[in-house]
Every structure is written in C-alpha cells, then in structure tokens.
C-alpha cells in the first residue's frame, strides 16, 4: 500500500505535534503547519493526499484553506476539525465537499484515525466546484427536503395529539353514559 501524505493544519502546537506523531506512528507521512498561509506553501512544495485542517486559524480560516487547496488539487481529501459545536460549520464543511467533519471535544482520536484509514481505502472522487450541482449540494438539498418532511410530520403529530386530548376530555363524560 502506498504511503499517504497528510498535512495537519492546527494552530495549537501541542495538538499539532500530537496529531503529527499519531499519524507518523500509524505509517503515514505527516506534515504540519500552524496557519493556512504556511499550509499553502507546503501544498505547493509537496504532493499531499489528505488535508486535516481546523476551522479557526490565524489569517485565512480552515474553510478558505480547504477551498483553495481543492481548487489546486481536486483529488485532495479534506477533513475539517473544530472546537465549536456549531451546525453552520458542519454545513459549510459539507458545501466544501469535506470527506469528514470532527468536533474536537466530542469525537475521539480513534474516530479520526478510522476516518483517515477509510478515506485512504476509497478511490478519490474529483470534488465539484460549489454551485455546479455537486454531490454536497445534492446532499444539502436532500437534508432540506427531509427537514421539511420532519416538520410536516411534527405538525401532523401535534394535531393528532391535540385531537386525542380533546377526545379524551369529551370521552370521559360520555364513558359514564355508556352502560353494558
């Protein structure tokens, strides 16, 4: 199996060092950078298979880095990390066509390692440019459609519960009238 190269972009030096050591030990070639600007320099010098980037970086953020990296290399796998439990970050990662998204406090390191192993085992698809009907946009449209369906079902269920309450309230007095 070909040794994959991972570029880890993490502003925290301890986390950056730990992730780099982790992936080196796992048999990957692991590079690291503390900023998007430094990552772009490395991406120009080295063939990278997987970009792991945190969102909150000094200078351009991780989304901007992923976007420009994918423009230069459409086959690049992208994994987004964040400390923020913000759904808008997950949506933006989907829009970018990220291969995975992790919340640092919630998702474990074993999950990240498993995701990287899974990504390495998959043939790379070319990421489409946002706005051209790519798979991520299709997925977002599907999610919106599902959300609409869930909302309609919740409204219908709420009406059924309300109707049942009304029947129970009215039914209690009529139950006393029924006799066998």
N, C-alpha and C positions, 0 to 999 in steps of 0.2 A: 504494500500500500504506500502510495506517495505521501511523503511528509508534508502536511499542510502548514501554511504560514498564517498566523493570527496576529493582527495588530490590535492591541488593547489601548484604548484611549480613556484614561481615567485621571482626573485631576488630583485625587488623593494619593500621595506617594506610597503609603502603606498598602492600600487596596491595589494599586497598580503593581507594586512589587509582588504581592501575594498572588494575584491573578497570573502574572507573568511566570512565576515559579511553578504554579499549579499546572499550567499548560505545557511548560517545558518538561516537567516530570511526566506528564501524560503522553509525551512523544511528539508534541507539535513544535514547530519553530515559532517562538513567541517574541514579538517585538512590542515596545510600548512607547507611549507619548502622553504628556500631560495636557496638551492642548490640541485643538483642531489644526492650527497652523503647523505645528510640528508633525502631526499625523499626515498632513497633505504632503509634506516634504518626504516622509518615509514612503508613502504610497507612490510617489513619483520615482523613487530610487529602487524599490523592492516590489516584487510580484507578491501580492497578498491575496489569500483565499478568503479569509474571514475578518471582518472588521467588528470588533466589540467596542462599542462606544457608550459612555454615559451621556445623558442629555445635557446636564448642567456643566458646561466647560467655560473656561475663561476665553473671551473672544467669541468666535463663531461657536454655536452650540452643536450638540451631537447630531441633531436633525440636519442642520446645514452641512455638517461634515459628511454625513451619510449620503445626502443628496448629491454633493459634488463628487464624492468618491464613486457613486453609482454611475454618474454621467461619464466619468473617465473609464470605468470598468463595469459594464452592465452585468457581468457574471459574479461580481463580488457578493458574498453572503454578508448580511448585516444583522447584528444582534444589538439591541438597544437596552441599556441599563439605566435605571433611575432610582433615586431615593424618594421621589414624590409619588404618593398614591393618588395620581391624577388621571382620570379616564381620558382626558384630552391628549395626554402623552401616548397612551396606547393607540388611540385613533390616529394620531399623526404617524406613529411607527407603522401602522397598517397602510396608511396612504403612501408611505415611502417604499412599501414593499419589503419591510424588515422581515427577516426569517424568524425572529423571535423577539420577545419583549420580557424583561425581568424587572421586578421591583426588589431592590436590594434587601430590604428588611423582611420581605415576605418569602421570596423564592430562595431556595438553598443553593449552595455551590454545586451540590450533586446534580441539581436540575440544570444548571448552566453547563456543566460538563456533559451531561446526557444530550442536551440540545446541540452542542458543538459536534459531538460524535454523530448524531442524527444528520446534521447538516452535511458533514463530511461524507456520509454514506449516500447522499442524494445527488443525482445529476443536477447541475446548476442550470436554472432557467434564466433567460435574459429578463431583467426587470424592465417593464414598460415604463415609458415616461408618464407621469401623472397627467390625467386629463385625456388619455387616449383609450379609455375603456379597458384598462389592465385588470388583472385578477384582483388586486387590492380594492380597486374602486367597485368592482362587481361584488366583492365580499361586503363592502360597506353598504352598498345598495340592498343586498340581501339582509343585512343586520337591520337596516332601517325598516324594511318590509316586515321582518319578524317583530320588531318593536311595535309597529302599528298593529299587527295581529294580536300581540300580547295585550296591548292597551284596549283593543276592542273586546277581547275575551274578559279582561278585568271589569270593564264597564258592564258587559252582559252578566257576569257573575255577581256583581254588586246589585244589579237589578233583580236577579233571581233571589238573592239573599233577602233583599228588601221585600219582595213579593211573599217569600216564605214567612217572614216575620209578620207581615200583615195577615196572612192566612192563619198563622198560629194564634195571633191575638184574637182574630174573629172566630177561629175554630174552637177556642176554649169555651166560649159561651154556647156554641152550637153543640159541642160534645155533651154538655149537660142535658140538652134537649133530646139527644138520641137515647133510645132505650131498646133493649132486646127482649 
